[in-house]
Amino acid sequence: MEPDLNRGIISTADGILGQLLESPTVKDNIRVLLNNLDPDNSRYLVRTILWKDPEVILGLLGSLSGVANILIAALHEMSVQIPEKFSPGLLNAFIGSILRDIDSEKLNEAIENMKPVIDGLLPLVKEQWTIITNNKEGTQDGKDHA
């Protein structure tokens, strides 16, 4: 069997996680970790990431297209797997319990705070998206030059 030369960090993480999830101790540790999340302190983490070394955040932002593609591929796979494995009733109860635990007041504040940023970026994003999709269709400006 030939080695897979296209293995990247996600493929590697999948292999490692697959092995780790076979251990009850690891699963218990994950539960403990997830049960001790402290969302109130996330603001300090954000400040550290943004301002301790701006080069790091710019590097992270530069990788967003790769991260977005990972999330899109994961969402696509979830859209295939979840309907096969979970009943609508179970999903409804699960989503309901998640939504009840979300800090809706802080979420609404965050949305309001980001509106000016989004409003300023949206025209630029739409313009770039048009250029990109036209280029993918084989044209430079979306016009037929034949």
C-alpha positions in Angstrom: 0.0 0.0 0.0 1.4 3.4 -1.0 1.6 6.1 1.7 -0.8 9.0 1.4 1.4 11.9 0.5 -1.5 14.4 1.0 -1.7 13.9 4.7 -1.9 17.1 6.6 -2.6 18.2 10.1 -6.4 17.3 10.0 -5.6 13.8 8.7 -3.0 13.4 11.4 -5.3 14.7 14.1 -8.0 12.3 13.0 -5.6 9.4 13.4 -4.4 10.5 16.8 -7.9 11.3 18.0 -9.2 8.0 16.8 -6.6 6.2 19.0 -7.2 8.5 22.0 -10.9 8.1 22.0 -10.5 4.4 22.5 -9.3 5.2 26.0 -11.9 5.7 28.7 -9.4 7.8 30.7 -9.1 10.2 27.8 -12.8 10.5 27.3 -13.2 11.2 31.1 -10.6 13.9 30.8 -12.3 15.5 27.9 -15.6 15.6 29.9 -13.8 17.2 32.8 -12.2 19.8 30.5 -15.5 20.6 28.8 -17.4 20.8 32.1 -14.9 23.4 33.4 -14.9 25.9 30.5 -14.8 29.4 31.8 -16.5 31.7 29.2 -16.1 34.8 31.4 -12.4 34.6 31.0 -12.5 34.3 27.2 -12.2 38.1 26.9 -8.7 38.0 28.4 -7.7 35.3 26.0 -8.9 37.4 23.1 -7.0 40.4 24.4 -3.8 38.4 24.7 -4.2 36.9 21.2 -5.0 40.3 19.6 -2.5 42.6 21.4 0.4 40.5 22.8 1.8 40.1 19.3 -0.3 41.4 16.5 1.7 39.4 14.0 0.2 36.2 15.5 -3.4 37.3 15.0 -2.7 38.5 11.5 -1.2 35.1 10.8 -4.3 33.4 12.2 -6.5 35.7 10.2 -4.5 34.8 7.1 -5.3 31.2 7.6 -9.1 31.8 7.9 -9.8 30.5 4.4 -8.2 27.2 5.2 -10.1 27.0 8.5 -13.3 28.0 6.7 -12.8 25.1 4.3 -12.2 22.7 7.1 -15.4 23.8 8.8 -17.3 23.6 5.5 -16.0 20.1 4.8 -16.9 19.1 8.4 -20.3 20.7 8.2 -20.9 18.8 4.9 -19.9 15.5 6.5 -22.1 16.2 9.5 -25.0 16.9 7.1 -24.5 13.4 5.8 -23.8 11.6 9.0 -26.3 13.2 11.5 -29.5 12.4 9.7 -28.4 8.8 9.4 -27.5 8.4 13.1 -29.8 10.7 15.1 -33.6 11.0 15.1 -35.2 14.4 14.7 -36.7 14.1 18.3 -33.3 13.5 19.8 -31.7 16.3 17.8 -34.5 18.7 18.8 -34.1 17.9 22.5 -30.3 18.2 22.2 -30.4 21.6 20.3 -33.0 22.9 22.8 -30.7 22.1 25.7 -27.8 23.8 24.0 -29.8 26.9 23.2 -31.0 27.2 26.8 -27.4 27.4 28.0 -26.2 30.1 25.5 -25.7 33.5 26.9 -28.1 35.3 24.6 -27.6 38.7 26.2 -23.9 38.6 25.5 -24.5 37.1 22.0 -26.9 40.0 21.1 -24.3 42.5 22.4 -21.6 41.0 20.3 -23.8 41.1 17.2 -24.6 44.7 17.8 -20.9 45.5 18.4 -19.9 43.8 15.2 -22.5 45.4 13.0 -20.4 48.4 12.0 -17.4 46.2 11.2 -19.6 43.9 9.1 -21.4 46.8 7.4 -18.0 48.2 6.5 -16.6 44.9 5.2 -19.7 43.6 3.4 -19.4 45.7 0.2 -15.7 44.7 0.0 -16.4 41.0 0.6 -19.2 41.1 -2.1 -16.9 42.8 -4.6 -14.1 40.3 -3.9 -16.5 37.3 -4.0 -17.8 38.5 -7.4 -14.2 38.7 -8.8 -13.3 35.3 -7.3 -16.4 33.5 -8.7 -16.0 35.1 -12.1 -12.4 34.0 -12.2 -13.4 30.5 -11.3 -15.8 30.5 -14.2 -12.8 31.3 -16.5 -13.1 35.0 -17.0 -11.3 38.0 -15.5 -14.3 40.3 -15.2 -17.3 38.2 -15.7 -17.7 39.3 -19.4 -17.4 37.1 -22.4 -14.4 38.2 -24.4 -14.8 35.9 -27.3 
